[in-house]
Amino acid sequence: MTQIATAFSSYAQVSSNYKCLQRFFRHFDIDTREFVQAVIAIMDCSQKWVLSNYQTQWQLGKHTYNILMLGIADQAIPIVWQMLPKKGNSQTAERIDVMEKFASLLGHQRVGYLTADREFVGKQWFKYLSANWGFRIRIRHTDLIGDERQYLPGNVVFSNLTIRHLLKYIACPAKVSRLS
């Protein structure tokens, strides 16, 4: 809204325009489906989308605002989000809810893969992603990778790879699944 407030063609100060926008949007509900359709209409849809799963938490006075979001990475626009009623990291069920909300709005067809940071890990989460989405998630070197028979830390699984090879695996996530 700050950027919009600077674009007003009036003699009022930017802070006045900002307050005017706040008053306007205070009683304005944004329909998620219409919002998403408007965002998609202005995007370049020639490439598969890279989704980004992220979370932010703000403490304003006595209130904590914890938001789990899913957006299209190259546009840096959250498409779906969920307010979490707690502090701390999201749980697998909450992440799946956000992914399913996205799928109900836009489907899977245009999605290349999901990317997320290393707090978005877990056995059930990876099982869900493996069955439904392509993904590339950063892991800690101590995270265990394997199957029912054997688990090894990430630094051991990937220890034989050079930087050049690691970049190939980053570019092609299917190769990573063959390693584990």
Secondary structure, DSSP 8 states (H G I E B T S, - for coil): -HHHHHH--SSS-HHHHHHHHHHHHHT----HHHHHHHHHHTS--SS-EEEEEEEEEEEETTEEEEEEEEEEGGGTEEEEEEEESSSS---HHHHHHHHHHHHHHH-STTEEEEEE-TTS--HHHHHHHHHH--EEE---TT-EEE-SS-EEEHHHHTTT--HHHHHHHHH-HHHHHHH-
